[in-house]
Amino acid sequence: MPTVNHIRTLHSDITPGDHPYLQGAWTPLLEEVDATDLQVLSGSIPTDIDGVYLRNTQNPVYKSIGRYHPFDGDGMIHMLALRDGKASYRNRFVQTKGLGAEIEANRRLWAGLMEDPRLSTRPGWGAHGSIKDASSTDVVVHAGKALTAYYQCGEGYRMDPLTLEQQGIPPWSPLDGISAHMKVDEANGELLFFNYGKHAPYMHYGVVDRHDKLVHYVPIPLPGPRLPHDMAFTEHFAILNDFPLFWDPELLQQGKHVVKFHPDLPSRFAIIPRRGQVQDIRWFEAAPTFVLHWLNAYEEGDEIVLDGYFEEEPEPKNFEGAPKGYERMMSYLDQYKMKTRLHRWRFNLATGKTTEQRLDERTLEFGMFNQRHAGKPYRYAYSAVQVPGWFLFHGYVKHDLQTGQSWEIRLPEGQYASEAPFAPRIDAKDEDDGYLVTFITNENTQGSEALLIDCKRFAEGPVCRIALPHKLCSGTHSCWANGADLRDGLLRTP
């Protein structure tokens, strides 16, 4: 039988009401627990998987000032450890400065993404400048520590990846913060990151080495405030972007943060050597779009190949039938409205030309792959399938990018998945020799489970289902860290 230790439950004044993202699979979780010897509901936990799955979710503690956006929710990390055919779980809120101040005040202090920033009672953080750094978007493991970050930039918060003990803000965190989608290169232990804001040069790019030291930090000058969400890298280059979807400049002067698509402007890509300077940046232009997430990038002769999810409708029409006041929010959370397509860009360093190729016409996003191939040629990609109309996932697609084949699996009705990183099998021989690991929110049972999908037998679906001690709220990003690497110090600061 599983052993569950209740650590604490935070007091909340939230009532779900009719808000679409405060109920169902987005019901906030306020309880922190430790649980060992988790119950296996079907199949068996493979003995050839060893590591931890970390998942960041948004769980608001206090009632919002005005309208609530799900990305305003406070960050919470969920950890599933798998080793020797056994599983354990724990979860903790990310103890940000903002959450600490609100707990002390026993109320919300910052207005969120959908409200007038002047409603905030204290100065805020990041690119927006007036909202709370919830550190609720992303999580990676670097130098032996889990690092969380907010998508509009914040200070970043560290935790022990096994115990979830809070370990504070990185000493190297720059004044302009850290955006979500930091990248860890497992080949050399480097962390690559970027940030952005409303003052020139509007973007920076940095490198933290495997010793957890900031070794490189340079400006990436942009024409004005932009909203980059992700970056990519190859063996020798980092890839940043300037997309024509950004805050309306005229409204921004009035203090209003309204996103607008500018289809008359091209997409621009900044390719810079990983330790390069401003004068080393090569800019490439491509079709206007916005890309929320990249898959991978690599070098092939004179070309850099970049895979990601092209949006055919970066500024979708308002969502019909949404609760009043949330029509625009609902549309920007619906990948079917944005028409996100798996896409490939090629940048020729010899000619300066860009070519593009559509890889799949289905609506897909939140891609994952074997991180041992990050920045290198790779063959297999795993994309999430969204529920139409909702920021929820109910399936996955595996792509063989070499042959063009693909395989799709769907969850039963009422079950919603998480972003699913690839976990290599112990002594893996092939790129797809491992598992997708994910959490499921099951509205039929009002509980949650962990699922493992054998990527060698992808179409067969989950090889095991593991019961979790409480129902998880949905959220955004996740990562996998190999247990042997953590124990042997390969991911720790020497």
C-alpha positions as CSV (number, residue, x, y, z in Angstrom):
1,M,0.0,0.0,0.0
2,P,1.2,3.5,-0.7
3,T,2.4,5.7,2.1
4,V,1.3,9.3,1.9
5,N,2.6,12.1,4.2
6,H,0.7,15.3,4.1
7,I,3.1,18.3,4.3
8,R,0.7,21.3,4.2
9,T,-2.4,22.7,2.5
10,L,-2.4,26.4,1.7
11,H,-5.5,28.4,2.5
12,S,-7.3,29.9,-0.5
13,D,-10.1,32.3,-1.0
14,I,-10.8,31.2,-4.6
15,T,-14.2,30.0,-5.7
16,P,-14.2,28.5,-9.2
17,G,-17.4,30.1,-10.3
18,D,-17.9,30.1,-14.0
19,H,-14.2,30.6,-14.9
20,P,-13.3,28.0,-17.5
21,Y,-9.7,27.6,-16.1
22,L,-10.5,27.2,-12.4
23,Q,-12.5,24.0,-12.7
24,G,-12.3,20.5,-14.3
25,A,-8.8,19.5,-15.2
26,W,-7.7,23.1,-14.3
27,T,-9.0,22.9,-10.7
28,P,-6.2,24.4,-8.5
29,L,-4.3,22.0,-6.2
30,L,-3.3,23.5,-2.8
31,E,-2.0,20.4,-1.1
32,E,1.6,19.3,-0.8
33,V,2.4,15.7,0.0
34,D,5.2,13.0,-0.1
35,A,4.1,9.6,-1.3
36,T,6.1,6.3,-1.6
37,D,5.3,2.8,-2.9
38,L,2.7,4.1,-5.3
39,Q,-0.1,1.7,-6.4
40,V,0.2,0.3,-9.9
41,L,-3.3,0.3,-11.5
42,S,-2.4,-1.7,-14.6
43,G,0.7,-3.3,-16.1
44,S,4.0,-3.0,-14.2
45,I,6.6,-0.4,-13.7
46,P,9.5,-1.3,-16.0
47,T,12.8,-2.0,-14.2
48,D,14.8,-0.4,-17.1
49,I,13.8,3.2,-16.3
50,D,15.6,5.3,-13.7
51,G,15.2,9.0,-13.0
52,V,12.8,11.7,-12.1
53,Y,10.0,13.4,-14.1
54,L,9.4,17.0,-13.1
55,R,6.2,18.9,-14.1
56,N,5.4,22.6,-13.5
57,T,1.7,23.5,-13.0
58,Q,-0.3,26.7,-12.3
59,N,-2.2,26.7,-9.0
60,P,-3.5,30.1,-7.9
61,V,-3.6,30.5,-4.1
62,Y,-5.5,33.8,-3.9
63,K,-8.4,35.3,-5.8
64,S,-7.2,37.4,-8.7
65,I,-7.5,41.1,-9.0
66,G,-10.0,41.4,-11.8
67,R,-10.0,38.7,-14.5
68,Y,-7.8,35.6,-14.0
69,H,-5.6,34.1,-16.7
70,P,-4.3,30.5,-16.0
71,F,-0.7,31.6,-16.5
72,D,-1.1,33.8,-13.4
73,G,-1.3,30.7,-11.2
74,D,1.4,30.0,-8.7
75,G,4.1,27.5,-9.8
76,M,4.0,24.0,-8.3
77,I,6.5,21.3,-9.1
78,H,5.4,17.6,-9.2
79,M,8.1,15.0,-9.0
80,L,7.8,11.3,-9.9
81,A,10.8,9.2,-9.2
82,L,11.1,5.8,-10.9
83,R,13.8,3.2,-10.0
84,D,13.9,-0.6,-9.7
85,G,10.3,-1.0,-10.7
86,K,9.1,1.3,-7.9
87,A,7.6,4.8,-7.9
88,S,7.4,7.7,-5.5
89,Y,5.9,11.2,-5.7
90,R,6.0,14.6,-4.1
91,N,4.9,18.1,-4.9
92,R,5.8,21.5,-3.7
93,F,4.8,25.1,-4.5
94,V,7.7,27.2,-5.8
95,Q,8.3,29.6,-3.0
96,T,8.7,32.8,-5.0
97,K,9.0,36.2,-3.5
98,G,5.6,37.1,-4.8
99,L,3.9,34.1,-3.3
100,G,5.6,34.7,0.0
101,A,4.4,38.3,0.1
102,E,0.9,37.2,-0.7
103,I,0.8,34.6,2.0
104,E,2.0,37.2,4.4
105,A,-0.7,39.6,3.3
106,N,-3.3,36.8,2.9
107,R,-4.5,38.2,-0.4
108,R,-3.5,38.8,-4.0
109,L,-1.1,41.7,-4.5
110,W,-0.5,41.7,-8.2
111,A,-2.9,42.0,-11.2
112,G,-2.5,39.4,-13.8
113,L,-2.0,39.2,-17.6
114,M,-5.5,40.3,-18.4
115,E,-5.8,43.3,-16.2
116,D,-4.5,46.9,-16.0
117,P,-1.1,46.7,-14.4
118,R,-1.8,49.8,-12.3
119,L,-4.1,47.6,-10.2
120,S,-1.0,45.8,-8.8
121,T,-0.2,47.0,-5.3
122,R,3.5,46.5,-5.6
123,P,6.1,46.6,-8.4
124,G,6.3,43.5,-10.5
125,W,8.9,41.5,-12.4
126,G,9.9,40.6,-15.9
127,A,9.1,41.7,-19.4
128,H,5.7,43.0,-18.4
129,G,7.0,44.8,-15.4
130,S,3.9,44.9,-13.2
131,I,2.9,41.2,-12.8
132,K,4.1,38.5,-10.4
133,D,6.9,36.2,-11.2
134,A,5.0,33.0,-10.6
135,S,7.8,30.8,-11.9
136,S,5.0,28.6,-13.1
137,T,5.9,27.9,-16.8
138,D,9.0,25.9,-17.2
139,V,11.4,23.5,-15.3
140,V,14.8,22.1,-16.3
141,V,17.6,20.3,-14.4
142,H,21.0,21.9,-14.6
143,A,24.1,21.6,-12.4
144,G,22.2,19.2,-10.2
145,K,19.3,21.6,-9.5
146,A,15.8,22.0,-10.8
147,L,15.4,25.5,-12.2
148,T,11.9,27.0,-12.7
149,A,11.1,30.1,-14.8
150,Y,8.2,32.3,-15.8
151,Y,7.4,32.8,-19.5
152,Q,7.5,36.6,-19.3
153,C,10.8,36.5,-17.4
154,G,11.6,36.3,-13.7
155,E,14.4,35.6,-11.4
156,G,14.2,31.8,-11.7
157,Y,14.0,29.5,-8.7
158,R,16.0,26.4,-7.8
159,M,14.9,23.2,-6.0
160,D,16.6,19.9,-5.3
161,P,15.2,17.7,-8.1
162,L,14.7,14.7,-5.7
163,T,13.5,16.3,-2.5
164,L,12.1,19.5,-3.9
165,E,13.9,21.4,-1.2
166,Q,13.8,25.1,-2.1
167,Q,17.3,26.4,-3.0
168,G,16.6,30.0,-3.9
169,I,17.4,32.2,-6.9
170,P,20.6,31.5,-9.0
171,P,23.3,34.0,-8.1
172,W,23.9,34.5,-11.8
173,S,20.3,35.6,-12.5
174,P,20.6,38.8,-14.5
175,L,18.7,42.0,-13.9
176,D,16.4,41.4,-16.8
177,G,15.6,37.9,-15.5
178,I,15.4,34.5,-17.2
179,S,12.7,33.5,-19.7
180,A,11.1,30.1,-19.7
181,H,12.6,27.7,-22.2
182,M,16.2,27.6,-20.9
183,K,18.0,24.9,-22.8
184,V,20.4,22.3,-21.3
185,D,23.0,20.7,-23.5
186,E,23.7,17.3,-22.0
187,A,26.8,17.0,-24.2
188,N,28.7,19.7,-22.2
189,G,26.4,20.6,-19.3
190,E,25.8,24.2,-20.5
191,L,22.6,26.0,-19.8
192,L,21.6,28.5,-22.6
193,F,18.9,31.1,-21.8
194,F,17.4,34.4,-23.0
195,N,15.3,37.2,-21.6
196,Y,13.3,40.1,-23.1
197,G,11.7,43.4,-22.0
198,K,10.5,46.8,-22.9
199,H,13.8,48.7,-22.9
200,A,16.6,48.6,-25.5
201,P,18.2,46.3,-26.6
202,Y,15.0,44.3,-25.8
203,M,16.7,40.9,-25.6
204,H,19.7,39.2,-24.1
205,Y,21.3,35.8,-24.5
206,G,23.4,34.0,-21.9
207,V,25.3,30.8,-21.2
208,V,25.9,29.2,-17.8
209,D,28.5,26.5,-17.7
210,R,28.4,23.1,-16.1
211,H,30.0,24.6,-13.0
212,D,26.9,26.9,-12.6
213,K,28.9,30.0,-13.6
214,L,27.6,32.7,-15.9
215,V,30.2,32.7,-18.7
216,H,28.5,34.6,-21.5
217,Y,25.9,37.3,-21.6
218,V,25.3,39.5,-24.7
219,P,22.5,41.8,-26.1
220,I,20.4,40.7,-29.1
221,P,19.3,44.1,-30.4
222,L,15.7,44.2,-31.6
223,P,13.6,47.0,-33.3
224,G,11.4,47.3,-30.2
225,P,9.7,45.2,-27.5
226,R,9.0,41.7,-28.7
227,L,7.5,38.5,-27.2
228,P,9.9,35.6,-27.9
229,H,8.8,32.5,-26.2
230,D,11.4,29.9,-27.0
231,M,15.0,29.4,-28.3
232,A,17.0,26.6,-29.9
233,F,20.6,25.6,-30.3
234,T,23.0,23.4,-32.3
235,E,26.5,22.2,-31.6
236,H,28.0,25.6,-32.4
237,F,25.1,28.1,-32.5
238,A,22.2,29.5,-30.6
239,I,19.0,30.5,-32.4
240,L,16.9,33.4,-31.1
241,N,13.9,35.0,-32.9
242,D,12.0,38.2,-33.6
243,F,8.4,37.3,-34.6
244,P,5.8,39.8,-35.9
245,L,3.4,39.1,-33.0
246,F,4.1,41.6,-30.2
247,W,2.4,44.2,-28.1
248,D,0.7,47.0,-30.1
249,P,3.2,49.8,-29.9
250,E,0.6,52.6,-29.7
251,L,-1.4,50.9,-26.9
252,L,1.8,50.0,-25.1
253,Q,2.6,53.7,-24.8
254,Q,-0.8,54.0,-23.0
255,G,0.3,51.2,-20.6
256,K,-1.9,48.6,-22.3
257,H,-0.3,45.2,-23.2
258,V,-2.4,44.1,-26.2
259,V,-0.9,41.5,-28.5
260,K,-1.2,42.2,-32.2
261,F,0.0,40.3,-35.3
262,H,1.9,42.3,-38.0
263,P,1.7,40.2,-41.1
264,D,3.5,42.8,-43.2
265,L,6.7,42.0,-41.2
266,P,8.8,38.9,-41.7
267,S,9.8,36.4,-39.1
268,R,13.4,37.0,-38.2
269,F,15.9,34.5,-36.8
270,A,19.2,35.5,-35.0
271,I,21.9,32.9,-35.4
272,I,24.8,33.5,-33.1
273,P,27.8,31.4,-32.2
274,R,27.2,30.0,-28.7
275,R,29.9,32.3,-27.3
276,G,29.5,35.0,-30.0
277,Q,29.2,38.7,-29.8
278,V,26.7,41.2,-31.3
279,Q,28.7,41.6,-34.4
280,D,28.6,37.8,-35.0
281,I,24.8,37.7,-35.3
282,R,23.5,36.5,-38.7
283,W,19.8,37.5,-39.3
284,F,17.6,35.3,-41.5
285,E,14.1,36.2,-42.7
286,A,11.1,33.8,-43.2
287,A,7.4,33.8,-43.6
288,P,5.5,35.8,-40.9
289,T,4.2,33.6,-38.1
290,F,4.7,33.0,-34.4
291,V,6.2,29.9,-32.9
292,L,5.4,29.0,-29.3
293,H,7.8,26.0,-29.1
294,W,10.7,24.5,-31.0
295,L,11.6,20.9,-31.2
296,N,15.3,20.6,-32.1
297,A,17.9,22.2,-34.3
298,Y,21.1,20.8,-35.9
299,E,23.8,21.6,-38.4
300,E,23.9,19.9,-41.8
301,G,26.7,21.0,-44.1
302,D,26.2,24.8,-44.7
303,E,22.7,24.7,-43.3
304,I,21.1,24.9,-39.9
305,V,17.9,22.9,-39.6
306,L,15.3,24.0,-37.2
307,D,12.0,22.2,-36.4
308,G,9.1,23.8,-34.5
309,Y,5.4,24.5,-34.7
310,F,4.3,27.2,-37.3
311,E,1.1,29.1,-36.4
312,E,-1.0,29.8,-39.5
313,E,-3.3,32.1,-37.4
314,P,-1.1,33.8,-34.8
315,E,-3.9,36.3,-33.9
316,P,-7.0,34.0,-33.9
317,K,-10.6,35.4,-33.8
318,N,-12.3,35.6,-30.5
319,F,-13.7,32.4,-29.1
320,E,-17.4,32.2,-29.6
321,G,-19.3,30.9,-26.6
322,A,-16.6,31.7,-24.1
323,P,-17.7,33.4,-20.8
324,K,-17.9,37.2,-21.2
325,G,-14.6,38.8,-20.9
326,Y,-12.6,35.7,-21.7
327,E,-13.2,35.3,-25.4
328,R,-9.8,36.5,-26.4
329,M,-8.0,34.5,-23.7
330,M,-9.8,31.3,-24.8
331,S,-8.8,31.8,-28.4
332,Y,-5.1,32.3,-27.5
333,L,-5.2,29.0,-25.6
334,D,-6.6,27.0,-28.5
335,Q,-4.0,25.6,-30.8
336,Y,-6.8,24.6,-33.2
337,K,-7.6,28.3,-33.7
338,M,-3.9,29.1,-34.1
339,K,-3.5,26.2,-36.5
340,T,-0.1,25.0,-35.1
341,R,1.7,22.8,-37.7
342,L,5.0,20.9,-37.4
343,H,7.3,22.8,-39.6
344,R,11.0,22.9,-40.7
345,W,13.2,25.9,-41.5
346,R,16.6,25.7,-43.1
347,F,19.1,28.6,-42.9
348,N,21.9,28.5,-45.4
349,L,25.0,30.1,-43.8
350,A,26.7,30.3,-47.2
351,T,24.0,31.9,-49.2
352,G,21.9,33.7,-46.4
353,K,18.8,32.1,-47.8
354,T,15.9,30.5,-45.8
355,T,13.8,27.6,-47.0
356,E,10.7,26.2,-45.3
357,Q,8.9,22.8,-45.3
358,R,5.7,21.6,-43.7
359,L,6.2,18.3,-42.0
360,D,2.6,17.6,-40.8
361,E,-0.8,19.2,-41.4
362,R,-2.3,18.1,-38.1
363,T,-2.7,20.5,-35.2
364,L,0.2,19.6,-32.9
365,E,2.4,21.3,-30.4
366,F,4.5,20.8,-27.2
367,G,7.0,18.6,-28.9
368,M,9.6,16.4,-27.1
369,F,12.5,14.3,-28.2
370,N,15.5,12.3,-26.8
371,Q,17.6,15.1,-25.2
372,R,20.8,13.1,-25.9
373,H,20.3,14.3,-29.4
374,A,19.7,18.0,-28.5
375,G,21.5,20.2,-31.0
376,K,22.4,17.2,-33.1
377,P,20.7,15.3,-36.0
378,Y,17.8,13.3,-34.7
379,R,15.1,11.0,-36.1
380,Y,12.2,10.8,-33.7
381,A,9.8,13.5,-32.3
382,Y,6.8,13.3,-30.0
383,S,4.1,15.9,-30.2
384,A,1.0,16.5,-28.0
385,V,-2.5,16.5,-29.4
386,Q,-4.7,19.3,-28.0
387,V,-8.4,19.1,-27.1
388,P,-10.1,21.5,-29.5
389,G,-11.1,24.7,-27.7
390,W,-9.0,24.0,-24.6
391,F,-5.5,24.1,-23.4
392,L,-5.6,20.4,-22.6
393,F,-3.9,17.4,-24.3
394,H,-5.6,14.0,-25.0
395,G,-3.0,12.2,-27.1
396,Y,0.5,12.0,-28.7
397,V,2.0,11.6,-32.1
398,K,5.4,10.0,-32.7
399,H,7.1,11.1,-35.9
400,D,9.9,9.3,-37.7
401,L,11.4,12.3,-39.4
402,Q,13.6,10.2,-41.6
403,T,10.8,8.1,-43.2
404,G,7.8,10.4,-42.7
405,Q,5.9,7.8,-40.8
406,S,3.9,8.7,-37.8
407,W,1.8,6.9,-35.1
408,E,-0.9,8.4,-32.9
409,I,-2.5,7.4,-29.6
410,R,-5.4,9.0,-27.9
411,L,-6.5,8.8,-24.2
412,P,-10.0,7.7,-23.2
413,E,-12.7,10.4,-23.0
414,G,-12.3,12.5,-19.9
415,Q,-8.6,12.0,-19.5
416,Y,-6.1,14.8,-20.1
417,A,-2.4,14.4,-20.4
418,S,0.7,16.5,-19.6
419,E,3.7,17.4,-21.6
420,A,5.6,14.1,-21.9
421,P,9.5,14.1,-22.0
422,F,11.4,11.2,-23.3
423,A,13.2,9.0,-20.7
424,P,15.9,6.8,-22.2
425,R,15.9,3.2,-21.2
426,I,18.9,2.0,-19.1
427,D,21.6,1.0,-21.6
428,A,19.6,2.3,-24.5
429,K,20.9,1.4,-27.9
430,D,18.6,3.4,-30.2
431,E,17.3,6.9,-30.2
432,D,13.7,5.8,-29.5
433,D,14.8,3.2,-26.9
434,G,12.9,4.6,-23.9
435,Y,9.6,5.9,-22.6
436,L,7.4,8.9,-22.7
437,V,6.4,9.8,-19.1
438,T,3.3,11.8,-18.4
439,F,0.7,12.7,-15.7
440,I,-3.0,12.3,-16.4
441,T,-5.8,14.2,-14.9
442,N,-8.8,11.8,-14.9
443,E,-12.1,13.6,-14.7
444,N,-14.0,10.3,-14.6
445,T,-12.4,9.3,-11.3
446,Q,-11.5,12.8,-10.1
447,G,-7.9,11.6,-9.6
448,S,-4.6,11.6,-11.4
449,E,-2.2,8.9,-12.7
450,A,1.3,8.6,-14.2
451,L,1.6,6.8,-17.5
452,L,4.6,5.3,-19.2
453,I,4.5,4.7,-23.0
454,D,7.2,2.5,-24.5
455,C,8.4,4.4,-27.6
456,K,9.5,1.2,-29.3
457,R,5.9,0.0,-29.1
458,F,4.3,3.4,-29.2
459,A,1.0,2.5,-30.9
460,E,0.2,0.0,-28.1
461,G,-0.3,2.8,-25.6
462,P,0.7,2.9,-21.9
463,V,2.6,0.0,-20.5
464,C,1.6,0.9,-17.0
465,R,-0.6,3.3,-15.0
466,I,0.4,4.5,-11.6
467,A,-2.0,6.1,-9.1
468,L,-1.1,9.5,-7.7
469,P,-2.2,10.6,-4.3
470,H,-4.3,13.6,-5.4
471,K,-5.8,15.2,-8.5
472,L,-3.3,17.4,-10.3
473,C,-4.1,20.7,-12.0
474,S,-3.1,21.0,-15.6
475,G,-0.2,23.2,-16.6
476,T,2.6,23.7,-19.0
477,H,6.1,22.3,-19.1
478,S,8.1,19.3,-17.8
479,C,11.5,17.6,-18.0
480,W,13.2,14.3,-17.3
481,A,16.5,13.8,-15.5
482,N,18.3,10.5,-15.5
483,G,18.8,9.0,-12.1
484,A,22.3,7.7,-12.7
485,D,23.4,11.1,-13.9
486,L,22.1,12.7,-10.7
487,R,23.7,10.2,-8.5
488,D,27.0,10.1,-10.3
489,G,27.3,13.9,-10.2
490,L,27.1,14.3,-14.0
491,L,24.3,16.9,-13.6
492,R,25.7,18.4,-10.4
493,T,28.1,21.3,-9.9
494,P,31.6,19.8,-9.5
